[in-house]
Amino acid sequence: MATAHEAEHYVGLMSGTSLDGVDAVLAEVGPAGQIRLLHTQYLPYPDDLRAQLLALHSPQPDEIHLAACAANALARLYAQAVGTLLDGNASVAVRAIGCHGQTLRHRPADGYTLQIGNASLLAELTGVTVVADFRSRDIAAGGQGAPLVPAFHARILRHRGVHRVIANIGGISNITDLPVNGPVRGWDTGPGNMLLDAWIRRHNGTHYDHDGAWAASGTTHAGLLSALMQHAYLQLPPPKSAGREQFNLDWLDAVLGALGAAIDPADVQATLLEFTAASLANAVTRECMGAREIYICGGGARNGALMQRIRARLPGLRVDTTAALGVDPDWVEALAFAWLARQTLHRAPGNLPAVTGARGERILGAIYPA
């Protein structure tokens, strides 16, 4: 085991609301919490597992059994990702795996959140200590349990002289406000890729809209965009967090039905892309007064059409990806959970009460020893 003055190695695993696959990173974390990305690995979800997980977001018969079986399948996939990640790095002593797990329910108003992944099985399969269930302690302390990445953003991306915003666009979009002075704030702004992915899957059978090409082929429908922007979640002040409970195809279908007009599917996709850009940009404009830069990470950073619309809606800010800061946008969240695992084992807080609304700082996560 490393001493308090030595660097340690952690694995971070992230599988988010986009349901695309597993991001795995091997990171070196220094004694002061500084972090360096060493290796990466991505494993896509098999189609059958993706379908099972998507179905489990809604109540169904025998769902406890189905969720437990899906958790076991996830643990095996996580273990495969870790094995491939560490192949050729046998000499590296990994202190712990930080595993976010796959969210099936996130209902802080009801006092709970549920991420599956069978951390006990993952520890058994890898022979490495696993830290999981990061959100529950924050919710127990009265917080939202999400987003958790702002603490990591503040650690590695805050600038002493420039007011920055970091935006993570996964299935849901969240932002971290990093003022030069004052508290770090962060919250979910609304949908990221979630509705875009679901709509193109329904109409074209593909898992995502590559570079936003299908959205770019359509035209934004002003009436639909206006109706989407009326979602009650967008009017709530932070701290707040969101998921499939708020933004899903059933809700979209209801909005489309209420409009009573036939809209071309490509135009719906274009409008959904504009909805993601508008809800994020409006949050920055309204809540992050004085910000000069915004850096994007997550899958949305690879969507050229979406990046273009965010730039158009935030003309006074520099808009770029976190690559400009030396951090690959594909791996920021997985790195965050490697760092959060380190916080847990060092008995250091992993949440920011100003972000989540918790009653105070808390040590997050449950530890499953190797």
Phi, psi and omega in degrees: 000141180290150174279175182296345184252010182244156175287150177235162180244134180227151171255136174245133179238131179225127170226112192259192185289350176288342179057039181266324182166198185248124170264127180233135178228149168253123185232148172257125181246123182280172184297337179263007179091001177292151190227144179227128180281126182255311182214157181225157177206139176233133175235119178289152174291135168300148185303322183291322178292319178301316180296320179297315182294319179297318180296326183287354176285350177238147178302141179204163180299141176060032187291333178296315178296315182296321179293320179295319178294320177295323178298320177294317178297320177297316180301320179293322177292318176301315180297322177297317179297318179295317180299316178293320179300319185269356178301126184087359178236038184299336182281349181278123178272109181271121183285323181197159171255126172264113187240114179292324185082174182258120182288126172254325176219139172223099186226072181299331178297333177264003174084020179209163173214153182222114172242127181257162179161359179045076182297329178297316179294322178298317177297320180295318184286327185261338186071022182235140175303138181242136171247126184218183177056055184286334189278331193298321183294322179296318178295321177300331179270016176088008182266180178278343183075001181192157350286151179259341184291339179305326178298322178289317176304316181296325181291318190250344189238357180288142180246137184292335186239359184229130177284114183245157168234135173251128179242122174258118181248094172254225173297318172251150176264137171224154180234152173239122179267119184242077178290160177295318176235150179102171186286150171287136177233159178192150180192165174280128183269342183145203183291149171251259180266354190302306181290323178300315181293317182294319183291317180289330177294319180295319189263328184243350178076008178259160186278337179202165182266097186301119179060015181072023186296318181292319176300319181293338179281347181257184180234135179299131178266112188299319181294319178293316179300317179299318180294319179297321183288353177275359181307132185300330182299322185293340182272349182285142174282153172288158005284143179199158177216156187220171178194204179294341177299325181267321189237107184207172183293328178299316178295316180299316179299322179295319178296316179298318179296322180293331178290328177068023180233142177282121180242132179302135182306323178294326177290326174297317179298317178299321181288323177296321177297317179295326178297315177299313181295317184291317181294323178291311183296321179298321179296319178295314182296319185281322191251341186247057183301131178091357179296141181247340184221147170225130181242131187257139171225178185086179183300330180297337179295340180267000181264099185300321180295320179293316177301320179298318182289324176296317177299318181295328182272349177232063188294339182271358183246149167287125179243120182211180174262166180294350174302328179294341178259006178088013180236116182301126184296340180287340192240006185297315183293317178297320175300321181300322182280337168295316179293320179295325175297320177297317178302317181299310183292335178268009180054045178246147182296149179242352180255166172238109183304328178293339178272308189269340184086009178294160182290347179177179178293143181221148169282125186260158169096154174248138187257129177244098187296151177292000000 
